[in-house]
Structures are given as C-alpha cells and as structure tokens.
Amino acid sequence: MVRYTKTALPVLNNLHEASYHVRTALTFLIILIVYGLVIVTTALFAPLRLGEILQAAAFLNFSWGGFFNWIAQSPGGTPLHYLVQLPLAFMALDSRILLRIPSLISALFAAVLFLALAKRVPLQHPLLGLLLFLLVPTHLAYATQGRPYEMALLLMLAATLVFFSLIEEPSLGKAIIYAIALTACLFTQPSSYLPAVGYVICLLGFANLKKYRLALWYALAATVLPLAVYGPYYGWAGPLRRGDWLIDQFPAYASKVIGLEALMSLDPGGWNPWYGLALMGLLIFALVGGVWSAMPLGSFHEGAPPPPANVLRKRAVVFCLAGGALVTFLGETAVNGWANAAFAPYQVLWALPGFCIVFCAALDELSRLFAWRSLRVLGLAICVVAILLCIPGDVEYLTTQPPDMAKLTELVRPQLTGDACVVFVSQRLSRYLFEVFDQSLSINECQNFFHKRVVLAIHPFVRADQERDARVFFRGLDFDETNRKVSGEGKVITLTSQR
C-alpha cells in the first residue's frame, strides 16, 4: 500500500488540478476547431439567404446618406454590423464568405466568452454547457450568416462578463466599460440589450449586502445611460422603417408556441415541433431549477454570518443570468404582441447563454442532492439528452440549401438581347435581390412597355397571386410567353409582344 506524506499530498493535488485544466483546454480547443470547420464550410457553400441579400443591398451604389437610410428602413436596423461589413462588401458584394466573416469570428469568440462565463459560476461540466450553447440550431444557423445577430450575441456575452466583474469589484471604470458594451449591443441589434435589464432587476435580490448595494448603483447607471445614447438614433430611424420589408416566413404552428421556432432549424419546410418542444421544456425546467438553486436570498442579511464567497458568487451569477433570460423572453414576447408579429428565431439568442448556464447549474445542484453515486449521473444524462435534441435541427439546417439567388440571377442576363428589358416581379425590394449579384441589371429595368421583349424575373419569395397578376397584366398587353428558365422556386420568363 502506497503512503503519501503530508507535504506530498498538496503537490499531488496541484498536479491533478493542473492535469484537469490541461485536459479541459485541449478538449475545448478540439471543440472549437471542429465547430470552426463546420461553420466555415457552411458559410463557404451555402447560398446567401434573403436577409443577407437585403443587408448586402445597403452597399449598392454606395453613398453615406443612402447607406444609413437603407439601414433605418430595415426592421430593427442599426449600423454597427453594417459598418463592420462595409470594407468586406467593397471587396466583393456577393461573396458568401466575405459577408459572413464578422459572424464567423463572432461565433468563435462567443464560444471563448461563454466558457469564461461558465467557469465563473463554476459549472461541474462547463464543456457540456458549451456544447449545448454551440449546438442549439438557431445559434449554429446565425453563426454562418452575414447578419448582425452573432455579433450582438458576442457583445452581450462580453457585457455580461463585465457586469459580473463590476458587481464583484465595483468601480467607475468597469461601469463605463459596461455602458460602452451595452451601447454597442443597442447599435448592433437593439433587443440584445434586454438581458441587462434582467441582470439589474435580479441584483436587487442581493441589495441587502453592502458590496452588491454599491455595485447596484454603478450597474443601474451603466444600464440606463446607453438608452439615452441610442434614443436619438431610434427617434430618427423609427419613422423611416418600411412596412413591406421581405422576411422569411415560418409555419403557422410556430407562431402559436412562444419561442418554439427559435429552438428549431431555420428551414420552415421540414420542422418537427416535438423535439423543439422537448428542448424548450428542458430549458424552462432549467430556469426554474436554477432560480431555486440560487435561493434562499433572504438569508443574506447585513450583520449575519457571511456565506462562503464562492457560494454567494455562484448564486448571484445564476440568479442574474436566469433573470436576464426571463426578461428577454418576456420583453420580446411583449414587443411581438404589441406589433402583432411572430417570435422570430434570432430573438432567443440573447437568452441562450443564460438558459444554458442556468440549465447546467440546476443539474449540478440536482446531482449534489443525490447521495447515491449511481443517481448523481442523472444530471449529466439530462444534459446529454438536451444536446442530442439539438442535433436533428443542426443536421437539417446544414443539409438544406436555401434558394440560390445567384444562380437565378445568372439566368436573367442571357435573355436581355435586343431591346429586351427586365421586370422584377412584385416590385418594391425585388430588384435588390437580383442587383446584389448583377448590378448592371438596373440599367435594363423596364421604364415602359414599348418593347418587343420583356423578361419577368420572379424570385422564390414572390407570392402566387403576385406572379399571376404580372402574367395577366402582360397578357392584356398582347405579350405571350416564349421562354422559361427555372432555378429552384425562382423563374425567369421571357415574353414577346404579338403586335
């Protein structure tokens, strides 16, 4: 039997701890590399989606006035992500990978910040929490798209880490940094600011402790100040917002279950609601369990024996993250109800880090309560089940190709011979979906119909009644169809005058 001296045991413990940290770091690096390869490959080969194309249209015929006006017209449009994309769009406006670089970089750094947040709790299995965070289908999807949501998520994670640093060591400098981070969130995607409201509200639960009472004043000021900075921009941009903006449509059942579509694949053609409901149920369980694990707050009275610092910090982090997630869902739901809009998938992103960490913290607490070792793995098994529920949506997203507007646009130019001109069916924003891929098409747009040939460019998002109205209109002018090219659900129809 091997016996260790009292001086040797601390050394062995330190070696064991160092070995654990090395294994964790190597595993994290492997996860990050594999995840990076998946999102970069997807970004390289997946066609630009509707929202990405309309965002790229902000850079057409560039002028600063037109640029900011286009941003203001888009739903929730704010300029920070557009400004980051600007130099990349100047290199190649229709490049899949260039327009998506900010999101790809944000996704990788978001993984790093999430792990740092998980270790602040700390979680027993932070890498499982990270896998859940990375594999929720909506998060994986937006990590591969040239939209502002992943960058907003990164900024929100950075702001969250600053917030917890602020409440541990309150200072004016940290409060200023926190305010700057929240301002950046507002100017990237306004709703990404919502978790900060929940953090401040939940910090009130710890206000009977002197340290947190001081931090509360700093956090409150840093949370309110960004709204004052954002207010003038919102006042200018609000009246310019367009009501006819083209957006992706979701199944009817999705809008009936709050947040359901936000946990599912973004492809509306093949959703299965059952696994989405199961995942949402687990995360709601996490919210309740996580708040419970942060209780009782009432035992923290001034003058009472102080609880262990690590216990107090964990409870504060878990309780505030749970509040941030809850306020995000309630806030988004209230706004959607007021605007009579469905719960869009990206709206779950800001709550996602809180949900995943609170979920794992609740499972840690569940495992701690069981005396039998065989039952302690129950929490671990539930976490694995949640991760497995994400995989069908991920596979569906990665294997489903959206309409390829670049291929459809390539079919238009060969038809524009002689005096032919092009009509972008449904008008309004339709021309931009083609012009992003071929800016010269605007020169050939029909200004009148005294032409021998007219080309109807019908993108996949044109409604059946809009296409029918266009065909009836030109039939009334004695135009007959003489050629038809099809790409996916899009069409290029050539009409020739019979006069």
C-alpha positions in Angstrom: 0.0 0.0 0.0 1.4 3.4 -1.0 1.6 6.0 1.7 2.0 9.7 1.0 3.5 12.3 3.4 1.6 15.4 4.4 3.9 17.5 2.2 3.4 15.3 -0.8 -0.4 15.4 -0.9 -0.7 19.1 -1.8 1.8 18.6 -4.6 -0.2 15.7 -6.0 -3.4 17.7 -5.7 -1.9 20.5 -7.6 -0.6 18.2 -10.3 -4.1 16.6 -10.6 -5.7 20.1 -10.9 -3.1 21.2 -13.5 -3.8 18.0 -15.4 -7.5 18.6 -15.3 -7.1 22.2 -16.7 -4.8 20.9 -19.5 -7.3 18.3 -20.5 -10.1 20.8 -20.4 -8.1 23.3 -22.5 -7.3 20.6 -25.1 -10.9 19.4 -25.3 -12.1 23.0 -25.7 -9.5 23.6 -28.5 -10.7 20.4 -30.3 -14.4 21.5 -30.0 -13.5 25.0 -31.2 -11.6 23.6 -34.2 -14.4 21.2 -35.2 -17.0 23.8 -34.7 -15.0 26.4 -36.7 -14.6 23.9 -39.6 -18.3 23.2 -39.7 -19.4 26.9 -39.7 -16.7 28.0 -42.2 -17.6 25.1 -44.6 -21.2 26.0 -44.4 -20.5 29.7 -44.9 -18.4 28.9 -48.0 -21.0 26.8 -49.8 -24.5 27.8 -48.5 -26.1 30.4 -50.8 -26.9 33.8 -49.3 -30.3 33.9 -47.6 -33.0 36.5 -48.0 -31.9 38.6 -45.0 -28.3 38.5 -46.0 -29.0 39.7 -49.5 -31.2 42.6 -48.4 -28.5 43.6 -45.9 -25.9 43.5 -48.7 -28.1 45.8 -50.7 -27.2 48.6 -48.3 -23.8 48.8 -50.1 -25.3 49.1 -53.7 -24.4 52.4 -55.4 -22.8 53.5 -52.1 -23.3 56.9 -50.5 -23.3 57.6 -46.8 -26.8 59.1 -46.9 -28.3 56.2 -48.9 -26.4 53.7 -46.7 -27.8 54.9 -43.4 -31.3 55.4 -44.9 -31.3 51.8 -46.0 -30.3 50.6 -42.5 -33.1 52.7 -41.0 -35.7 51.2 -43.4 -34.9 47.6 -42.4 -36.6 46.0 -39.4 -34.6 46.8 -36.2 -31.8 48.2 -38.4 -28.8 49.6 -36.6 -25.5 50.5 -38.2 -22.7 48.8 -36.2 -22.7 45.4 -38.0 -23.2 47.1 -41.4 -20.1 49.3 -40.7 -18.1 46.2 -39.9 -19.2 44.5 -43.1 -18.5 47.7 -45.2 -14.9 47.1 -46.2 -15.6 43.4 -46.9 -18.6 44.3 -49.1 -16.4 46.7 -51.1 -14.1 43.8 -51.9 -16.9 41.6 -53.3 -20.5 42.5 -52.7 -21.9 39.0 -53.5 -19.2 36.9 -51.8 -20.6 34.4 -49.4 -17.6 34.1 -47.2 -16.6 37.8 -47.0 -20.1 38.9 -45.9 -20.1 36.2 -43.2 -16.6 36.8 -41.8 -17.9 39.0 -38.9 -20.4 36.3 -37.9 -17.8 33.5 -38.1 -15.3 35.4 -36.0 -18.0 36.4 -33.5 -19.2 32.8 -33.1 -15.7 31.6 -32.3 -15.0 34.4 -29.8 -18.5 33.8 -28.3 -17.5 30.2 -27.5 -14.5 31.5 -25.6 -16.5 34.1 -23.6 -19.2 31.5 -22.9 -16.7 29.1 -21.4 -15.3 32.0 -19.3 -18.8 32.7 -18.0 -19.4 29.0 -17.3 -16.2 28.9 -15.2 -17.3 32.0 -13.3 -20.2 30.0 -11.8 -18.4 27.5 -11.8 -20.1 24.6 -13.6 -19.1 21.0 -12.9 -19.1 20.2 -16.6 -18.5 23.5 -18.4 -17.7 21.8 -21.7 -21.2 20.2 -21.8 -22.8 23.5 -21.3 -20.6 24.9 -24.1 -21.7 22.1 -26.5 -25.3 22.8 -25.7 -24.8 26.5 -26.4 -23.0 25.8 -29.7 -25.4 23.2 -31.0 -28.8 24.9 -30.4 -29.9 25.0 -34.1 -30.7 28.8 -34.2 -27.2 29.6 -32.8 -25.5 27.4 -35.3 -27.5 28.9 -38.1 -26.8 32.5 -37.3 -23.1 31.8 -36.8 -23.0 31.0 -40.6 -25.0 34.0 -41.8 -24.0 37.6 -42.7 -26.5 39.1 -40.2 -25.9 41.1 -37.1 -27.2 38.6 -34.6 -24.0 36.6 -33.8 -22.0 39.8 -33.4 -24.7 41.1 -31.0 -24.5 37.8 -29.0 -20.8 38.2 -28.7 -21.2 41.8 -27.4 -23.8 40.7 -25.0 -21.6 38.0 -23.6 -18.7 40.5 -23.2 -21.1 42.9 -21.4 -22.3 40.1 -19.2 -18.7 39.2 -18.1 -18.0 42.9 -17.4 -21.3 43.1 -15.4 -20.2 40.2 -13.1 -16.8 41.7 -12.7 -18.4 45.0 -11.8 -20.6 43.5 -9.1 -17.6 41.7 -7.6 -15.3 44.7 -7.6 -17.4 47.9 -8.2 -15.6 50.7 -9.8 -16.3 53.7 -12.1 -14.0 52.3 -14.8 -15.8 49.0 -15.0 -19.2 50.8 -15.1 -18.0 52.9 -18.0 -16.8 49.8 -19.9 -20.2 48.1 -19.2 -22.1 51.1 -20.5 -20.0 51.1 -23.7 -20.6 47.3 -24.2 -24.3 47.8 -23.8 -24.3 50.8 -26.2 -22.6 48.6 -28.8 -25.3 45.9 -28.3 -28.0 48.5 -28.9 -26.3 49.7 -32.1 -25.8 46.1 -33.4 -29.2 44.6 -32.6 -31.4 46.5 -30.1 -33.1 43.5 -28.5 -29.7 42.1 -27.4 -29.7 44.8 -24.7 -32.7 43.1 -22.9 -30.7 40.7 -20.6 -29.0 43.7 -19.0 -32.4 44.8 -17.6 -32.9 41.4 -16.1 -29.5 41.5 -14.5 -30.2 44.8 -12.7 -33.6 43.6 -11.5 -32.2 40.4 -10.1 -29.3 42.2 -8.5 -31.9 43.8 -6.2 -32.2 40.4 -4.6 -28.7 40.9 -3.2 -29.0 44.6 -2.3 -29.1 43.9 1.4 -25.4 43.1 1.2 -23.2 46.2 1.2 -20.9 45.2 -1.7 -23.8 44.5 -4.0 -25.7 47.6 -2.9 -22.8 49.7 -4.2 -22.5 47.7 -7.3 -26.2 48.1 -8.0 -25.9 51.9 -8.3 -23.0 51.5 -10.8 -24.8 48.9 -12.8 -28.1 50.8 -12.8 -26.4 54.0 -14.2 -24.4 51.9 -16.8 -27.6 50.2 -17.9 -29.7 53.4 -18.3 -27.0 55.6 -20.0 -26.9 53.5 -23.3 -30.6 54.1 -23.7 -30.0 57.9 -23.7 -27.3 57.4 -26.3 -29.5 55.2 -28.5 -32.6 57.3 -28.2 -31.8 60.0 -30.8 -31.0 57.3 -33.4 -34.2 55.5 -32.7 -36.2 58.7 -33.0 -34.7 59.3 -36.4 -34.8 55.8 -37.8 -38.2 54.8 -36.4 -40.4 56.8 -38.9 -38.3 55.6 -41.8 -38.9 51.9 -41.2 -40.6 50.1 -44.1 -43.7 48.0 -43.6 -43.2 46.0 -46.8 -39.8 44.5 -46.0 -39.3 41.0 -47.3 -38.8 38.5 -44.4 -38.6 34.7 -44.2 -41.9 33.1 -43.5 -42.4 30.5 -40.7 -45.0 27.7 -40.3 -48.4 28.6 -38.9 -47.9 26.4 -35.8 -44.6 28.0 -35.0 -46.1 31.4 -34.1 -48.6 29.7 -31.8 -45.9 28.4 -29.4 -43.8 31.2 -28.0 -40.2 30.7 -28.8 -40.7 27.2 -30.3 -39.3 28.1 -33.7 -36.4 29.8 -32.1 -35.1 26.5 -30.9 -35.5 24.7 -34.2 -34.0 24.7 -37.6 -34.5 27.8 -39.7 -35.7 25.9 -42.7 -39.5 26.2 -42.5 -40.1 23.3 -44.8 -39.1 20.4 -42.6 -39.6 21.4 -38.9 -40.5 18.8 -36.4 -42.2 20.6 -33.4 -41.8 17.7 -31.0 -38.1 17.8 -30.4 -38.3 21.6 -30.2 -40.9 21.4 -27.5 -38.8 18.9 -25.6 -35.8 21.1 -25.7 -37.8 24.2 -24.7 -39.3 22.2 -21.8 -35.8 21.2 -20.5 -34.6 24.8 -20.7 -37.7 26.1 -18.8 -37.0 23.4 -16.2 -33.5 24.8 -16.1 -34.8 28.3 -15.4 -37.0 27.2 -12.5 -34.3 24.9 -11.1 -31.6 27.5 -11.5 -33.5 30.1 -9.6 -34.3 27.6 -6.9 -30.6 26.7 -6.7 -29.8 30.4 -6.1 -32.1 30.6 -3.1 -32.6 31.4 -0.3 -31.8 35.1 -0.9 -33.4 36.1 2.4 -30.7 34.5 4.5 -28.2 37.1 3.3 -28.8 39.8 5.9 -26.5 42.6 6.9 -24.7 41.7 10.1 -25.5 37.9 9.7 -22.6 35.5 9.3 -21.4 35.9 5.7 -22.0 32.9 3.4 -18.9 31.5 1.7 -17.7 33.8 -1.0 -17.9 31.1 -3.7 -21.4 30.2 -2.8 -22.5 33.8 -2.8 -20.9 34.5 -6.2 -22.4 31.4 -7.7 -25.9 32.3 -6.5 -25.6 35.9 -7.8 -24.4 34.8 -11.2 -27.1 32.1 -11.6 -29.9 34.3 -10.3 -28.9 37.2 -12.6 -28.5 35.0 -15.7 -31.9 33.5 -15.0 -33.4 36.9 -14.7 -31.7 38.1 -17.9 -33.1 35.1 -19.8 -36.6 35.6 -18.4 -36.7 39.3 -19.1 -35.5 38.7 -22.7 -38.3 36.2 -23.4 -41.0 38.4 -21.7 -39.7 41.6 -23.4 -39.5 40.0 -26.8 -43.0 38.5 -26.3 -44.5 41.8 -25.3 -43.0 43.7 -28.2 -44.2 41.0 -30.7 -47.6 41.1 -29.2 -47.8 44.9 -29.5 -46.6 44.7 -33.1 -48.7 41.6 -33.9 -45.6 39.7 -35.0 -44.4 36.2 -34.6 -41.5 35.3 -32.3 -38.5 35.4 -34.7 -35.7 32.8 -34.3 -33.0 35.3 -33.5 -34.8 36.7 -30.5 -33.9 33.6 -28.4 -30.1 34.2 -28.9 -29.7 36.8 -26.1 -31.3 34.5 -23.6 -29.4 31.4 -24.8 -26.2 31.8 -22.7 -28.2 32.3 -19.6 -30.5 29.4 -20.3 -27.6 27.0 -21.0 -25.6 28.0 -17.9 -28.6 28.1 -15.6 -29.6 24.7 -17.0 -26.3 23.2 -16.2 -26.2 24.9 -12.7 -29.6 23.4 -11.9 -28.3 19.9 -13.0 -25.2 20.4 -10.8 -27.5 21.1 -7.8 -29.6 18.1 -8.7 -26.5 15.8 -8.7 -25.3 17.2 -5.4 -28.6 16.3 -3.7 -28.3 12.6 -4.5 -26.3 10.5 -2.0 -26.0 7.5 -4.4 -23.3 7.9 -6.9 -25.4 6.0 -9.5 -28.1 8.7 -9.3 -25.6 11.6 -9.5 -25.1 10.9 -13.2 -28.8 11.8 -13.7 -27.9 15.5 -14.2 -25.2 14.6 -16.6 -27.6 12.3 -18.6 -30.2 15.1 -18.8 -27.6 17.5 -20.2 -26.6 14.9 -22.8 -30.2 14.4 -23.8 -30.6 18.2 -24.3 -27.5 18.2 -26.6 -28.9 15.2 -28.6 -32.2 17.1 -29.1 -30.3 19.8 -30.9 -28.6 17.5 -33.4 -31.6 16.9 -35.7 -32.1 20.6 -36.2 -28.4 21.1 -36.9 -28.4 18.3 -39.4 -31.5 19.7 -41.1 -30.0 23.2 -41.3 -26.7 22.0 -42.6 -28.2 19.8 -45.3 -30.9 22.1 -46.5 -30.0 24.6 -49.1 -31.9 27.9 -49.3 -32.9 29.4 -52.7 -29.9 30.3 -54.7 -30.4 33.9 -55.9 -27.0 34.0 -57.6 -27.9 31.1 -59.9 -31.3 32.6 -60.7 -29.7 36.0 -61.5 -27.3 34.3 -64.0 -30.4 33.2 -66.0 -31.6 36.8 -66.5 -28.7 38.4 -68.4 -28.7 36.0 -71.5 -32.4 36.8 -72.1 -31.7 40.6 -72.3 -30.9 40.8 -76.0 -32.0 43.4 -78.5 -34.5 45.9 -76.9 -35.5 43.5 -74.1 -36.0 44.9 -70.6 -36.5 43.2 -67.3 -39.4 43.5 -64.8 -38.6 42.4 -61.2 -42.0 40.9 -60.2 -43.6 42.3 -57.1 -41.6 45.5 -57.5 -40.5 47.2 -54.2 -37.5 45.3 -52.9 -37.4 42.6 -55.5 -34.9 44.3 -57.8 -32.3 44.4 -55.0 -32.3 40.6 -54.7 -31.0 40.4 -58.3 -29.0 43.6 -58.3 -26.7 42.4 -55.5 -25.4 39.7 -57.9 -25.5 41.7 -61.1 -25.5 45.5 -60.6 -25.8 46.1 -64.3 -29.4 44.8 -64.4 -30.7 48.1 -63.1 -29.8 49.6 -66.5 -32.1 47.1 -68.2 -35.1 47.6 -66.0 -38.3 48.4 -67.9 -39.3 52.0 -67.7 -42.2 51.5 -70.2 -43.6 48.6 -72.1 -42.9 49.7 -75.7 -40.5 46.8 -76.1 -40.6 43.8 -78.2 -39.5 41.5 -75.4 -40.0 41.7 -71.6 -38.2 39.4 -69.2 -40.0 38.6 -65.9 -37.6 38.0 -63.1 -39.6 36.1 -60.4 -37.6 35.4 -57.2 -38.7 32.5 -54.9 -40.3 34.8 -52.4 -42.9 36.2 -54.8 -46.4 35.1 -53.8 -48.5 33.1 -56.3 -51.0 36.0 -56.6 -48.3 38.5 -57.4 -46.9 36.2 -60.2 -50.4 35.7 -61.5 -51.1 39.4 -61.6 -47.9 40.1 -63.5 -48.8 37.4 -66.1 -52.4 38.7 -66.5 -51.1 42.3 -66.9 -48.8 41.4 -69.8 -51.3 39.1 -71.4 -53.6 42.1 -71.6 -50.8 43.9 -73.5 -50.6 41.1 -76.0 -47.4 39.5 -74.7 -47.0 35.7 -74.9 -44.6 33.5 -73.1 -41.8 32.3 -75.4 -39.2 31.1 -73.0 -39.0 29.9 -69.4 -35.9 29.2 -67.2 -36.3 27.7 -63.7 -33.9 27.7 -60.8 -35.3 26.1 -57.7 -38.5 28.0 -56.9 -37.4 31.0 -59.0 -38.3 31.6 -62.6 -37.1 33.8 -65.5 -39.9 34.1 -68.1 -39.4 35.8 -71.5 -42.5 37.4 -73.0 -42.7 38.5 -76.7 -45.1 41.1 -78.0 -47.6 39.9 -80.6 -48.2 43.3 -82.0 
